């Protein structure tokens, strides 16, 4: 059952006749900027609420030189945040930061714990605090588990898992001391469901999900929040740059083409993430319909999910049995 209306609440009329039955759900949970009450009016009120949540916040985004990280950095700046853009490619980080109001660029390797500590020291020295930490840097690998080399395993674990760990190790203690903040760790839809020929990648993203859930429980009483970003098929360079082995080598080229043509935009991912962070949601799955359906199938019937992801993976990479 929905929660009760606040006593004496007046409801905005803007949803009347809108033809969107989903807006009615918002009657029970969203404050209206126009009336100070609860209603389903959407774009203007929500945009202001989001801007207020991020305005004048100090944010650090790793992997900010391209893709989702760059979109997060740009949207944060649009909402009034001061953004520190960190990337292994310092030039790419600089290009993104140069287009931001109050943006700063940092060349940083997330696999280097000392470099991440130096980044944290620099940001805290400059701004005195970090309100928003986005552990976003990541890479992809593709191939059967038996074809994936040990070097590939070490690399993807170093970036996707230890990159998050190094970020937390560098920033978390002082964020706890300040008693407020929000951490977003980028996992993947592959952190919620198992995908053939993405075994190493799936393992790292499942690790990020588990780590982040534990973190959320640990920092709840410290005034910190955690959101786990689980994007699906997104038009970013990550697939094109993936290391592929065995029969996935040719398949990655087909997958990269599909991602470029059909993938959701990284700007949409950034918008969904910031919206869910404002609501202090633990999980942000995007695109919501596709990733949500895959996640639900995994929870209800792992065998069915395996059949779907198996056939989907082969079709995406154009691999025959």
Helices and strands as residue ranges (DSSP letters): G 13-15, G 21-28, H 43-54, E 58-62, H 67-78, E 82-87, H 90-98, E 104-107, H 113-127, E 132-135, E 141-142, H 150-157, I 158-162, H 163-178, E 181-186, G 189-191, H 199-219, G 220-222, E 224-231, E 243-244, H 248-262, H 266-278, E 283-286, H 288-300, H 302-317
